[in-house]
């Protein structure tokens, strides 16, 4: 059985590889069938990671990219010039030199996707100045973007690289680019697109800006805020003190230039994949670093949010306003939930109980630490969690998940932390879940096939020999041949079985209750099939003694040491020969009867007439191949003179090769009767104990 299980997992892992799914461990294959929560990153996983600037916004004006470009060409908009300069300078992305001959939007970018979208916008707007700006305003210092701060800062010479100034006159131009909610508290003024001048950021302007951000976010656009300020440092450039000073004072008295609305289209397969995961009983959550309204808008577009109206928030939970549908098993909260990073830190254990009961959740503005906490909180509440992601920030959550799923195009860190890699499209995750459930069902079939002959029917010959004095009906060598050869090939053929029905319609398996081997399988294997095989194999053993040695069954019981020279007038050599041939008869009977067991365990409830191995939709040529190999091994072991001399086997009379055939059919017929009764009385006692 351990050999069969290991080979089974390896074979299914190979099938996954053929479906562009790469499992990194055999245990992952089986765990997939238990997954009931999928937490997915957004950018690059649910979306194409092909970001494009579609909107240019200011506190008092909103433009499309085409309108903004037309205004910039006229040269009359100072604020657009400032925006372009900020986009070009406060940027860590560069174009791949090999793609410079392509149109701007088709060029490959080295750097993160957001910076790439901003760089392409700046290049389309004014390619010549994009090339000259870094030389005119060299970068002197920077604070790179990180997922915790959610902003980046660059510091440049304000007057140009070739302009001579005294140290006392040194003034730098600071640009900051990042999330609006992180930078807005540090802003005190803004560029007005209507007046082309800088105005104080009063309450009315803040309200206008919030409305702009909400409009873009509800349109599923990622909002990037660009700010500037002039700064005269007190510390010398390049010193540690200078770095500390910029970190402490850089984000102060910022002037808002404008915002860029960036769209990242969902993958074509995302919505159908989410629907399939839902049908399979797995809740699908989004975990993203984006602004909450942006995440919610995309969640609606791809089917993560299906409820009408606004989603619940932290305030809904804190005020105890959640609605629970008690008619549904598990009492899931009957609404969608939008939780942002700051709110996640406020949740108590009782709050997490409510959060983990929602069917639809978007976790927004999350840090890597919060992603990890989300996974752990879900696992603590008996969920089996799969996490999908492609970035460095996803690595802790991928590692902590029951199944970490990385995208092949993702970062090396994410690939290393994952348990499973999707080599092609995101919808491969559905096939992974299906194969995970299929391997569990086929493993159960393989075990149900192995137990009757591989353990139960091999225990009773030992019991009869030790406690009832019967000459050993089965030798240790033949036991090993059954376990490791004849049964093994047939059990592996069951791994190639197709599903009896659509496995994605089943709920996820409960990893604590639904074990691979359970009492129902023991009942099927031991008390039903095993009893029939054991009785028939012993009957054939005693029949051989009665027909060929004329020794009745009653004389074999309690023979013990009496089975020796002179027993029924036979010499010791003759008695040994009878016993050796009888063991071969027992062995052959089990091998052939297992053919009937094999055909019966192929399906748990379907009739052999519906699930015959020749029908196109149920065809499994490996069954016949396995039978042929098993029969060939049995013939070789009992008929080959060299094996007979070394391992003490003997030729089995032809009649004892033929009599087990109807016995094997009897096994199949008896199991068919069981299946008929289970189908006819699905609530009956037999159906309740049926495997």
ZAFIBA-758914 format. One line per 5 residues: number of its first residue (from 0); their letters; for each residue x, y, z of C-alpha. Coordinates in steps of 0.05 Angstrom, whole numbers, padded with zeros to 5 digits. Layout:
N
NUM = A = X,Y,Z; ... .
// end
This chain:
691
0 = XXXXX = 00000,00000,00000; 00055,00051,00015; 00086,00036,-00053; 00018,00044,-00088; 00003,00110,-00053 .
5 = XXXXX = 00072,00139,-00069; 00068,00118,-00142; -00004,00143,-00147; 00016,00213,-00123; 00075,00213,-00171 .
10 = XXXXX = 00032,00193,-00230; -00021,00246,-00215; 00035,00298,-00206; 00058,00279,-00276; -00012,00289,-00302 .
15 = XXXXX = -00013,00357,-00270; 00053,00374,-00305; 00020,00356,-00371; -00035,00406,-00353; 00017,00461,-00341 .
20 = XXXXX = 00014,00452,-00265; 00078,00438,-00228; 00070,00410,-00158; 00135,00415,-00117; 00114,00362,-00067 .
25 = XXXXX = 00071,00299,-00071; 00031,00318,-00009; 00008,00381,-00045; -00029,00339,-00096; -00075,00309,-00043 .
30 = XXXXX = -00083,00374,-00003; -00114,00409,-00063; -00177,00369,-00054; -00188,00400,00015; -00180,00473,-00005 .
35 = XXXXX = -00241,00514,00016; -00212,00584,00015; -00170,00616,-00040; -00136,00682,-00025; -00110,00714,-00088 .
40 = XXXXX = -00066,00773,-00102; -00094,00820,-00154; -00039,00850,-00196; -00007,00799,-00243; -00051,00743,-00217 .
45 = XXXXX = -00123,00764,-00229; -00101,00819,-00277; -00053,00819,-00336; -00002,00864,-00302; -00004,00908,-00364 .
50 = XXXXX = -00017,00975,-00333; -00035,01036,-00375; -00048,01108,-00354; -00119,01124,-00376; -00136,01186,-00334 .
55 = XXXXX = -00099,01249,-00315; -00131,01284,-00256; -00121,01348,-00217; -00156,01374,-00156; -00202,01417,-00199 .
60 = XXXXX = -00201,01381,-00266; -00204,01311,-00296; -00177,01294,-00365; -00169,01234,-00409; -00098,01219,-00432 .
65 = XXXXX = -00115,01244,-00502; -00141,01310,-00474; -00080,01318,-00430; -00033,01305,-00488; -00069,01356,-00532 .
70 = XXXXX = -00062,01409,-00477; 00012,01393,-00467; 00026,01402,-00541; -00004,01472,-00538; 00048,01489,-00485 .
75 = XXXXX = -00001,01531,-00445; -00010,01486,-00385; 00043,01495,-00332; 00012,01443,-00287; 00016,01390,-00342 .
80 = XXXXX = 00088,01407,-00353; 00101,01398,-00278; 00063,01332,-00279; 00103,01307,-00338; 00169,01326,-00304 .
85 = XXXXX = 00149,01290,-00240; 00128,01228,-00279; 00194,01225,-00315; 00240,01240,-00256; 00205,01204,-00198 .
90 = XXXXX = 00210,01136,-00233; 00253,01074,-00225; 00231,01041,-00290; 00272,01040,-00355; 00258,01016,-00425 .
95 = XXXXX = 00290,00952,-00449; 00341,00975,-00501; 00323,00917,-00547; 00251,00942,-00552; 00264,01016,-00566 .
100 = XXXXX = 00244,01009,-00639; 00174,00987,-00620; 00116,01035,-00606; 00119,01063,-00536; 00061,01023,-00508 .
105 = XXXXX = 00090,00958,-00535; 00160,00967,-00506; 00186,00921,-00452; 00199,00956,-00386; 00250,00938,-00333 .
110 = XXXXX = 00219,00955,-00265; 00152,00948,-00232; 00089,00953,-00273; 00064,01018,-00241; 00129,01054,-00256 .
115 = XXXXX = 00127,01025,-00325; 00058,01054,-00339; 00079,01123,-00313; 00143,01120,-00355; 00104,01103,-00418 .
120 = XXXXX = 00056,01161,-00405; 00115,01209,-00398; 00148,01181,-00461; 00084,01188,-00502; 00074,01259,-00476 .
125 = XXXXX = 00143,01285,-00493; 00197,01235,-00511; 00253,01286,-00522; 00246,01318,-00454; 00240,01250,-00422 .
130 = XXXXX = 00310,01235,-00447; 00339,01303,-00427; 00305,01313,-00360; 00349,01265,-00320; 00410,01302,-00346 .
135 = XXXXX = 00380,01370,-00332; 00359,01350,-00261; 00406,01295,-00237; 00380,01250,-00182; 00419,01262,-00118 .
140 = XXXXX = 00381,01218,-00069; 00321,01171,-00067; 00278,01131,-00020; 00253,01071,-00060; 00181,01048,-00059 .
145 = XXXXX = 00163,00994,-00009; 00099,00959,00007; 00095,00988,00077; 00104,01062,00061; 00070,01057,-00008 .
150 = XXXXX = 00109,01117,-00035; 00176,01133,-00066; 00216,01198,-00061; 00270,01226,-00107; 00313,01288,-00096 .
155 = XXXXX = 00342,01327,-00155; 00383,01388,-00170; 00332,01443,-00181; 00372,01491,-00225; 00406,01440,-00269 .
160 = XXXXX = 00472,01402,-00270; 00513,01455,-00305; 00490,01516,-00265; 00542,01544,-00217; 00515,01559,-00147 .
165 = XXXXX = 00546,01570,-00079; 00534,01519,-00023; 00490,01569,00013; 00444,01573,-00048; 00436,01498,-00056 .
170 = XXXXX = 00363,01481,-00065; 00335,01414,-00085; 00271,01393,-00120; 00236,01336,-00085; 00185,01291,-00120 .
175 = XXXXX = 00141,01241,-00084; 00098,01189,-00118; 00052,01141,-00083; -00015,01124,-00053; -00061,01185,-00042 .
180 = XXXXX = -00083,01164,00027; -00010,01160,00049; 00012,01227,00020; -00049,01271,00028; -00038,01284,00103 .
185 = XXXXX = 00030,01316,00085; 00003,01362,00030; -00011,01436,00044; -00021,01463,-00027; -00039,01441,-00097 .
190 = XXXXX = -00030,01460,-00169; -00095,01486,-00198; -00106,01464,-00270; -00155,01520,-00282; -00111,01577,-00258 .
195 = XXXXX = -00043,01546,-00272; -00020,01567,-00203; -00007,01538,-00134; -00065,01547,-00084; -00073,01528,-00011 .
200 = XXXXX = -00103,01459,00002; -00164,01479,00042; -00223,01436,00063; -00260,01449,-00002; -00199,01428,-00043 .
205 = XXXXX = -00191,01365,-00001; -00264,01348,-00014; -00254,01357,-00088; -00192,01313,-00087; -00229,01258,-00047 .
210 = XXXXX = -00286,01259,-00098; -00235,01253,-00155; -00201,01194,-00122; -00267,01159,-00108; -00289,01168,-00181 .
215 = XXXXX = -00226,01138,-00208; -00225,01082,-00157; -00297,01062,-00171; -00276,01059,-00244; -00226,01004,-00224 .
220 = XXXXX = -00167,01051,-00234; -00105,01050,-00190; -00094,01122,-00167; -00023,01148,-00163; -00011,01216,-00132 .
225 = XXXXX = 00048,01260,-00154; 00073,01314,-00106; 00132,01362,-00104; 00167,01410,-00058; 00230,01453,-00057 .
230 = XXXXX = 00279,01435,-00002; 00342,01465,00027; 00377,01414,00070; 00418,01431,00132; 00462,01369,00128 .
235 = XXXXX = 00515,01354,00076; 00492,01313,00016; 00513,01239,00019; 00520,01235,00094; 00479,01190,00140 .
240 = XXXXX = 00453,01252,00174; 00428,01277,00107; 00389,01212,00096; 00358,01217,00164; 00339,01289,00151 .
245 = XXXXX = 00304,01273,00085; 00268,01214,00116; 00243,01258,00173; 00228,01323,00135; 00220,01302,00063 .
250 = XXXXX = 00145,01289,00070; 00125,01358,00093; 00093,01418,00060; 00080,01377,-00003; 00046,01409,-00064 .
255 = XXXXX = -00001,01363,-00100; 00013,01364,-00175; -00039,01314,-00198; -00059,01242,-00202; -00053,01188,-00255 .
260 = XXXXX = -00109,01136,-00262; -00079,01069,-00283; -00119,01011,-00308; -00097,00938,-00307; -00146,00895,-00346 .
265 = XXXXX = -00168,00829,-00314; -00144,00765,-00348; -00196,00737,-00395; -00198,00672,-00355; -00204,00705,-00287 .
270 = XXXXX = -00281,00710,-00282; -00294,00639,-00307; -00240,00613,-00260; -00270,00647,-00199; -00339,00620,-00218 .
275 = XXXXX = -00311,00550,-00224; -00276,00555,-00156; -00341,00578,-00125; -00378,00520,-00157; -00325,00474,-00126 .
280 = XXXXX = -00344,00501,-00057; -00283,00545,-00047; -00292,00617,-00025; -00250,00664,-00067; -00220,00726,-00032 .
285 = XXXXX = -00178,00782,-00061; -00117,00806,-00021; -00087,00868,-00053; -00045,00929,-00036; -00091,00974,-00077 .
290 = XXXXX = -00140,01025,-00051; -00204,00993,-00025; -00252,01022,-00077; -00206,01001,-00133; -00203,00930,-00107 .
295 = XXXXX = -00278,00929,-00097; -00290,00953,-00169; -00246,00900,-00198; -00277,00848,-00151; -00345,00865,-00182 .
300 = XXXXX = -00317,00860,-00252; -00288,00790,-00242; -00344,00762,-00199; -00313,00762,-00130; -00367,00810,-00107 .
305 = XXXXX = -00436,00787,-00129; -00482,00820,-00078; -00516,00884,-00098; -00505,00947,-00058; -00444,00971,-00020 .
310 = XXXXX = -00401,00919,00015; -00396,00915,00091; -00336,00949,00124; -00300,00946,00190; -00353,00993,00219 .
315 = XXXXX = -00407,00942,00202; -00371,00889,00242; -00353,00936,00300; -00426,00957,00306; -00452,00885,00303 .
320 = XXXXX = -00494,00896,00241; -00475,00833,00204; -00531,00790,00177; -00524,00715,00182; -00564,00666,00140 .
325 = XXXXX = -00579,00612,00191; -00612,00567,00139; -00545,00554,00107; -00500,00503,00139; -00441,00540,00170 .
330 = XXXXX = -00481,00604,00177; -00440,00646,00128; -00450,00721,00131; -00496,00739,00074; -00460,00798,00044 .
335 = XXXXX = -00393,00823,00016; -00338,00853,00059; -00286,00905,00043; -00230,00910,00095; -00170,00957,00088 .
340 = XXXXX = -00103,00950,00121; -00112,01000,00179; -00178,00965,00198; -00146,00896,00197; -00101,00917,00254 .
345 = XXXXX = -00162,00935,00296; -00196,00867,00291; -00205,00825,00353; -00211,00749,00356; -00287,00756,00357 .
350 = XXXXX = -00284,00802,00298; -00242,00752,00260; -00295,00699,00273; -00344,00743,00236; -00295,00762,00181 .
355 = XXXXX = -00278,00689,00167; -00352,00674,00158; -00362,00721,00099; -00370,00689,00030; -00340,00748,-00007 .
360 = XXXXX = -00282,00790,00018; -00233,00840,-00011; -00174,00856,00035; -00144,00921,00009; -00084,00965,00028 .
365 = XXXXX = -00051,00903,00058; 00022,00896,00078; 00060,00829,00074; 00051,00822,00149; -00024,00831,00143 .
370 = XXXXX = -00028,00781,00086; 00007,00731,00131; -00041,00746,00188; -00102,00737,00142; -00077,00667,00123 .
375 = XXXXX = -00063,00647,00195; -00130,00672,00220; -00167,00632,00166; -00126,00570,00182; -00140,00578,00257 .
380 = XXXXX = -00214,00571,00240; -00206,00503,00207; -00201,00529,00136; -00154,00498,00085; -00124,00558,00051 .
385 = XXXXX = -00093,00565,-00017; -00056,00630,-00033; -00040,00654,-00103; 00011,00708,-00117; 00071,00727,-00159 .
390 = XXXXX = 00109,00781,-00121; 00160,00784,-00066; 00108,00813,-00019; 00066,00750,-00027; 00121,00703,-00005 .
395 = XXXXX = 00105,00700,00071; 00032,00685,00057; 00051,00633,00003; 00096,00598,00053; 00044,00598,00109 .
400 = XXXXX = -00014,00574,00066; -00034,00501,00063; -00022,00506,-00012; 00020,00564,-00039; 00007,00575,-00113 .
405 = XXXXX = 00055,00618,-00153; 00050,00643,-00225; 00108,00621,-00269; 00120,00693,-00291; 00126,00716,-00219 .
410 = XXXXX = 00187,00732,-00177; 00239,00680,-00158; 00222,00691,-00084; 00148,00674,-00096; 00166,00613,-00137 .
415 = XXXXX = 00212,00588,-00081; 00160,00599,-00027; 00104,00564,-00065; 00081,00491,-00064; 00051,00494,-00134 .
420 = XXXXX = 00069,00533,-00197; 00019,00550,-00252; 00061,00546,-00315; 00009,00575,-00362; -00058,00609,-00349 .
425 = XXXXX = -00090,00625,-00282; -00149,00579,-00298; -00102,00520,-00288; -00119,00526,-00214; -00187,00495,-00229 .
430 = XXXXX = -00155,00435,-00261; -00108,00430,-00201; -00168,00427,-00153; -00203,00375,-00197; -00141,00331,-00200 .
435 = XXXXX = -00131,00339,-00126; -00201,00312,-00114; -00192,00258,-00166; -00129,00232,-00135; -00163,00225,-00068 .
440 = XXXXX = -00221,00186,-00097; -00175,00141,-00138; -00130,00129,-00078; -00191,00106,-00040; -00209,00059,-00097 .
445 = XXXXX = -00138,00033,-00099; -00138,00020,-00024; -00206,-00013,-00026; -00178,-00058,-00080; -00113,-00075,-00043 .
450 = XXXXX = -00141,-00091,00026; -00183,-00154,00012; -00126,-00196,-00017; -00067,-00157,00007; -00082,-00162,00081 .
455 = XXXXX = -00149,-00195,00100; -00142,-00257,00057; -00069,-00264,00077; -00082,-00259,00152; -00131,-00318,00154 .
460 = XXXXX = -00082,-00370,00127; -00035,-00351,00184; -00092,-00356,00235; -00114,-00424,00209; -00043,-00449,00210 .
465 = XXXXX = -00024,-00423,00280; -00089,-00432,00318; -00124,-00488,00280; -00066,-00531,00258; -00082,-00528,00184 .
470 = XXXXX = -00022,-00535,00137; -00004,-00464,00115; -00052,-00446,00058; -00006,-00390,00032; 00069,-00382,00035 .
475 = XXXXX = 00105,-00318,00054; 00135,-00314,-00016; 00067,-00316,-00050; 00041,-00264,-00001; 00097,-00217,-00023 .
480 = XXXXX = 00082,-00231,-00097; 00010,-00211,-00086; 00027,-00148,-00048; 00084,-00122,-00090; 00070,-00148,-00159 .
485 = XXXXX = 00002,-00176,-00179; -00040,-00127,-00139; 00006,-00068,-00148; -00001,-00063,-00224; -00077,-00068,-00220 .
490 = XXXXX = -00082,-00017,-00165; -00041,00032,-00207; -00089,00022,-00265; -00143,00050,-00220; -00105,00115,-00216 .
495 = XXXXX = -00119,00125,-00290; -00194,00122,-00277; -00235,00182,-00298; -00282,00216,-00249; -00351,00184,-00242 .
500 = XXXXX = -00384,00253,-00243; -00364,00326,-00242; -00319,00330,-00181; -00325,00405,-00178; -00397,00399,-00156 .
505 = XXXXX = -00374,00367,-00091; -00359,00409,-00029; -00286,00410,-00008; -00265,00350,00034; -00261,00362,00109 .
510 = XXXXX = -00188,00349,00124; -00204,00331,00197; -00261,00282,00185; -00256,00255,00114; -00195,00211,00119 .
515 = XXXXX = -00165,00170,00063; -00182,00105,00099; -00245,00103,00139; -00293,00053,00171; -00335,00048,00108 .
520 = XXXXX = -00275,00027,00066; -00255,-00024,00119; -00326,-00052,00117; -00326,-00056,00041; -00256,-00087,00038 .
525 = XXXXX = -00257,-00134,00097; -00329,-00152,00115; -00356,-00155,00044; -00304,-00168,-00010; -00251,-00196,00037 .
530 = XXXXX = -00297,-00247,00069; -00319,-00273,00001; -00248,-00278,-00025; -00222,-00311,00038; -00277,-00363,00040 .
535 = XXXXX = -00270,-00379,-00034; -00194,-00383,-00032; -00195,-00430,00028; -00250,-00471,-00005; -00206,-00480,-00067 .
540 = XXXXX = -00147,-00499,-00022; -00188,-00553,00013; -00220,-00574,-00053; -00151,-00589,-00081; -00133,-00632,-00020 .
545 = XXXXX = -00198,-00670,-00026; -00193,-00682,-00102; -00119,-00696,-00110; -00097,-00722,-00041; -00164,-00752,-00019 .
550 = XXXXX = -00155,-00716,00049; -00221,-00689,00076; -00224,-00619,00105; -00238,-00645,00175; -00172,-00682,00178 .
555 = XXXXX = -00132,-00620,00161; -00159,-00580,00219; -00119,-00588,00283; -00067,-00631,00247; -00009,-00590,00275 .
560 = XXXXX = 00053,-00636,00281; 00010,-00694,00257; 00018,-00669,00186; 00082,-00709,00177; 00108,-00775,00151 .
565 = XXXXX = 00051,-00826,00150; -00007,-00775,00150; -00060,-00811,00109; -00006,-00858,00085; 00036,-00805,00049 .
570 = XXXXX = 00110,-00793,00055; 00136,-00725,00080; 00157,-00706,00009; 00087,-00721,-00018; 00054,-00681,00038 .
575 = XXXXX = 00101,-00623,00025; 00083,-00626,-00049; 00008,-00625,-00034; 00017,-00565,00011; 00060,-00528,-00040 .
580 = XXXXX = 00009,-00539,-00096; -00048,-00521,-00048; -00013,-00455,-00033; -00008,-00442,-00108; -00083,-00457,-00114 .
585 = XXXXX = -00098,-00407,-00059; -00053,-00356,-00093; -00083,-00365,-00162; -00153,-00360,-00134; -00138,-00293,-00101 .
590 = XXXXX = -00105,-00266,-00163; -00164,-00282,-00208; -00217,-00262,-00158; -00183,-00195,-00152; -00202,-00183,-00225 .
595 = XXXXX = -00275,-00183,-00204; -00258,-00137,-00145; -00221,-00091,-00193; -00282,-00083,-00238; -00327,-00071,-00178 .
600 = XXXXX = -00286,-00017,-00143; -00279,00025,-00206; -00342,00060,-00186; -00374,00069,-00118; -00446,00072,-00141 .
605 = XXXXX = -00448,00066,-00217; -00466,-00001,-00248; -00415,-00039,-00290; -00463,-00029,-00348; -00454,00046,-00340 .
610 = XXXXX = -00380,00044,-00324; -00353,-00012,-00368; -00280,-00003,-00386; -00295,-00004,-00461; -00343,00055,-00464 .
615 = XXXXX = -00309,00116,-00493; -00324,00163,-00435; -00303,00110,-00384; -00249,00075,-00424; -00188,00053,-00384 .
620 = XXXXX = -00142,00009,-00426; -00094,00003,-00367; -00144,-00043,-00332; -00136,-00098,-00385; -00061,-00086,-00388 .
625 = XXXXX = -00057,-00093,-00312; -00097,-00157,-00314; -00052,-00186,-00367; 00011,-00168,-00328; -00018,-00195,-00263 .
630 = XXXXX = -00038,-00261,-00296; 00030,-00267,-00330; 00065,-00258,-00262; 00020,-00311,-00231; 00036,-00360,-00287 .
635 = XXXXX = 00110,-00345,-00284; 00114,-00354,-00208; 00077,-00420,-00207; 00101,-00451,-00273; 00174,-00430,-00281 .
640 = XXXXX = 00220,-00487,-00258; 00274,-00440,-00233; 00226,-00402,-00189; 00197,-00469,-00165; 00265,-00494,-00143 .
645 = XXXXX = 00287,-00429,-00110; 00222,-00406,-00076; 00185,-00471,-00066; 00126,-00462,-00113; 00092,-00515,-00155 .
650 = XXXXX = 00050,-00522,-00218; -00024,-00510,-00207; -00072,-00557,-00243; -00110,-00525,-00301; -00178,-00535,-00268 .
655 = XXXXX = -00157,-00489,-00211; -00143,-00435,-00261; -00213,-00440,-00290; -00257,-00449,-00228; -00238,-00380,-00199 .
660 = XXXXX = -00265,-00345,-00261; -00338,-00354,-00242; -00319,-00337,-00170; -00291,-00270,-00195; -00356,-00258,-00232 .
665 = XXXXX = -00392,-00274,-00168; -00353,-00219,-00132; -00374,-00170,-00187; -00447,-00192,-00185; -00451,-00187,-00109 .
670 = XXXXX = -00423,-00116,-00111; -00472,-00098,-00167; -00529,-00121,-00122; -00502,-00077,-00066; -00499,-00017,-00113 .
675 = XXXXX = -00570,-00029,-00137; -00595,-00029,-00065; -00555,00035,-00049; -00584,00070,-00110; -00655,00045,-00096 .
680 = XXXXX = -00654,00063,-00022; -00606,00123,-00015; -00629,00135,00057; -00629,00062,00077; -00581,00028,00126 .
685 = XXXXX = -00539,-00003,00070; -00529,00065,00037; -00506,00095,00103; -00450,00045,00110; -00433,00043,00036 .
690 = X = -00365,00071,00018 .
// end
